[in-house]
Amino acid sequence: MNFKDIAISRENRFSIGIEETSGKYYLSIPVSNQYVDYEEYYEISKEVFDSFKADMNSALNFVQQCIERKKDELLIQKPGRLRGVPM
């Protein structure tokens, strides 16, 4: 998989972009476990991507739901047994 960030909110610690192989749009958040820091990628529609790109603050509710693991059904890559915690 080749994730390409299109827009990044350093202040709110998330990014949006496109997975170039599949063409899926995503929102990602940083997570960490005891071994590695990595990102979790949540699939979003093109319409949601465009909305978030136009106003990054409009994504904050979605980001919070990802942090609270309420959007796990949208994960592009399912976590392993040592799932990280949001940073």
Short mmCIF file of the C-alpha atoms (twelve columns), coordinates in Angstrom:
data_MODEL
# 
_entry.id   MODEL 
# 
loop_
_atom_site.group_PDB 
_atom_site.id 
_atom_site.type_symbol 
_atom_site.label_atom_id 
_atom_site.label_alt_id 
_atom_site.label_comp_id 
_atom_site.label_asym_id 
_atom_site.label_seq_id 
_atom_site.Cartn_x 
_atom_site.Cartn_y 
_atom_site.Cartn_z 
_atom_site.pdbx_PDB_model_num 
ATOM 1  C CA . MET A 1  0.000   0.000  0.000  1 
ATOM 2  C CA . ASN A 2  1.194   3.449  -0.871 1 
ATOM 3  C CA . PHE A 3  -0.384  6.127  1.338  1 
ATOM 4  C CA . LYS A 4  0.117   9.684  0.058  1 
ATOM 5  C CA . ASP A 5  -0.790  12.520 2.403  1 
ATOM 6  C CA . ILE A 6  -2.529  15.420 0.651  1 
ATOM 7  C CA . ALA A 7  -3.152  17.652 3.686  1 
ATOM 8  C CA . ILE A 8  -1.740  17.524 7.212  1 
ATOM 9  C CA . SER A 9  -2.931  19.130 10.428 1 
ATOM 10 C CA . ARG A 10 0.143   19.139 12.647 1 
ATOM 11 C CA . GLU A 11 -1.753  21.000 15.359 1 
ATOM 12 C CA . ASN A 12 -4.524  18.395 15.522 1 
ATOM 13 C CA . ARG A 13 -2.305  15.408 14.617 1 
ATOM 14 C CA . PHE A 14 -4.034  13.920 11.602 1 
ATOM 15 C CA . SER A 15 -3.722  13.812 7.852  1 
ATOM 16 C CA . ILE A 16 -5.911  13.096 4.860  1 
ATOM 17 C CA . GLY A 17 -4.825  11.565 1.605  1 
ATOM 18 C CA . ILE A 18 -5.183  8.838  -0.969 1 
ATOM 19 C CA . GLU A 19 -3.924  5.270  -1.045 1 
ATOM 20 C CA . GLU A 20 -2.504  5.253  -4.545 1 
ATOM 21 C CA . THR A 21 -2.826  1.523  -5.308 1 
ATOM 22 C CA . SER A 22 -6.524  1.202  -4.492 1 
ATOM 23 C CA . GLY A 23 -7.591  4.827  -4.969 1 
ATOM 24 C CA . LYS A 24 -9.172  4.877  -1.508 1 
ATOM 25 C CA . TYR A 25 -9.291  8.147  0.409  1 
ATOM 26 C CA . TYR A 26 -8.287  8.146  4.054  1 
ATOM 27 C CA . LEU A 27 -7.871  10.056 7.266  1 
ATOM 28 C CA . SER A 28 -4.963  8.913  9.428  1 
ATOM 29 C CA . ILE A 29 -4.002  9.409  13.060 1 
ATOM 30 C CA . PRO A 30 -0.683  8.617  14.752 1 
ATOM 31 C CA . VAL A 31 -0.598  5.763  17.259 1 
ATOM 32 C CA . SER A 32 2.131   4.118  19.293 1 
ATOM 33 C CA . ASN A 33 2.734   0.785  20.997 1 
ATOM 34 C CA . GLN A 34 5.714   -0.288 23.074 1 
ATOM 35 C CA . TYR A 35 7.733   -1.083 19.938 1 
ATOM 36 C CA . VAL A 36 6.858   1.403  17.221 1 
ATOM 37 C CA . ASP A 37 5.019   4.592  16.292 1 
ATOM 38 C CA . TYR A 38 2.782   4.218  13.244 1 
ATOM 39 C CA . GLU A 39 -0.427  5.494  11.658 1 
ATOM 40 C CA . GLU A 40 -3.909  4.053  11.493 1 
ATOM 41 C CA . TYR A 41 -5.732  4.741  8.226  1 
ATOM 42 C CA . TYR A 42 -9.514  5.148  8.119  1 
ATOM 43 C CA . GLU A 43 -11.293 4.995  4.761  1 
ATOM 44 C CA . ILE A 44 -13.404 8.026  3.885  1 
ATOM 45 C CA . SER A 45 -15.429 8.839  0.786  1 
ATOM 46 C CA . LYS A 46 -14.288 11.307 -1.872 1 
ATOM 47 C CA . GLU A 47 -17.029 13.695 -0.720 1 
ATOM 48 C CA . VAL A 48 -15.866 13.557 2.911  1 
ATOM 49 C CA . PHE A 49 -12.238 13.934 1.770  1 
ATOM 50 C CA . ASP A 50 -13.146 17.052 -0.239 1 
ATOM 51 C CA . SER A 51 -15.053 18.472 2.731  1 
ATOM 52 C CA . PHE A 52 -12.164 17.882 5.125  1 
ATOM 53 C CA . LYS A 53 -9.659  19.280 2.621  1 
ATOM 54 C CA . ALA A 54 -11.707 22.476 2.256  1 
ATOM 55 C CA . ASP A 55 -11.933 22.900 6.046  1 
ATOM 56 C CA . MET A 56 -9.539  20.744 8.071  1 
ATOM 57 C CA . ASN A 57 -11.287 21.717 11.320 1 
ATOM 58 C CA . SER A 58 -14.454 20.036 10.042 1 
ATOM 59 C CA . ALA A 59 -12.628 16.707 10.495 1 
ATOM 60 C CA . LEU A 60 -12.069 17.101 14.227 1 
ATOM 61 C CA . ASN A 61 -15.221 15.231 15.287 1 
ATOM 62 C CA . PHE A 62 -14.278 12.338 12.990 1 
ATOM 63 C CA . VAL A 63 -10.723 12.372 14.364 1 
ATOM 64 C CA . GLN A 64 -12.037 12.192 17.931 1 
ATOM 65 C CA . GLN A 65 -14.235 9.232  17.004 1 
ATOM 66 C CA . CYS A 66 -11.169 7.483  15.543 1 
ATOM 67 C CA . ILE A 67 -9.196  8.161  18.723 1 
ATOM 68 C CA . GLU A 68 -12.062 6.662  20.734 1 
ATOM 69 C CA . ARG A 69 -12.062 3.628  18.368 1 
ATOM 70 C CA . LYS A 70 -15.627 4.308  17.279 1 
ATOM 71 C CA . LYS A 71 -14.688 4.136  13.577 1 
ATOM 72 C CA . ASP A 72 -12.769 0.841  13.609 1 
ATOM 73 C CA . GLU A 73 -14.989 -0.598 10.870 1 
ATOM 74 C CA . LEU A 74 -13.363 1.939  8.518  1 
ATOM 75 C CA . LEU A 75 -9.764  0.859  9.192  1 
ATOM 76 C CA . ILE A 76 -8.012  0.092  5.912  1 
ATOM 77 C CA . GLN A 77 -5.456  -2.134 7.664  1 
ATOM 78 C CA . LYS A 78 -6.752  -4.073 10.651 1 
ATOM 79 C CA . PRO A 79 -4.555  -3.742 13.766 1 
ATOM 80 C CA . GLY A 80 -2.514  -6.612 15.142 1 
ATOM 81 C CA . ARG A 81 -2.603  -7.905 18.683 1 
ATOM 82 C CA . LEU A 82 -0.343  -5.080 19.946 1 
ATOM 83 C CA . ARG A 83 -2.538  -2.240 18.760 1 
ATOM 84 C CA . GLY A 84 -1.119  1.156  19.511 1 
ATOM 85 C CA . VAL A 85 -2.794  3.933  21.430 1 
ATOM 86 C CA . PRO A 86 -3.399  7.350  19.897 1 
ATOM 87 C CA . MET A 87 -0.616  9.841  20.464 1 
# 
